[in-house]
Amino acid sequence: MDLQVEKVAKILVDRSARICLVESCTGGLISKMLTDIPGSSKWFECGLVTYSNESKIALVGVPSEVIAQYGAVSAETAKEMAMGALKRFDRCDYSISVTGIAGPGGGSEAKPVGTVFFGLGVRDEHGSISSSVHGKHIKGESRDQIRNESAKCALSLFLELFD
């Protein structure tokens, strides 16, 4: 089992916390990695794959105006995905969102293949929700490699919240 995944599980167990995922380009990969751990039902609430713009809007409340103005692959959309998950799943203390371009097509000069945005949502003890967003260029030879590296990066960014 991956050490990163074990660390995420330990943090959530130690804090009696729950997490939800909203994934686009990773297609549920992070949710799979986390639920590979026996007993993950104690801390894993749900994983949504919001691949289409419509699902981002319908399932986690990303405003259509945000997608229209900034695009599905943007810091703004990643933030709305992470915040929307915590607003819809009030049992969750943390959320991770991922939106990006895994390739091989779909990239542009402004947003080349490997452009990925990660959102991290946190609900504090008073119920207030905050978020942070990180944009990265993930290098990879293939779609699978970009998706796998994106999943690892998302978990690393989550772990940095506790360093």
Buried (B, 14 or more C-beta within 10 A) or exposed (E): EBEBBEBBBEBBBEEEBBBBBBBBBBBBBBBBBBBEBEEBEEBBBBBBBBBEBEBBBEBBBBBEEBBEEBBBBBBBBBBBBBBBBBBBBEEBBBBBBBBBBBBEEBBEEEBEBBBBBBBBBBBEEEEEBEBBBBBBEBEBEEBEBBBBBBBBBBBBBBEEEEE
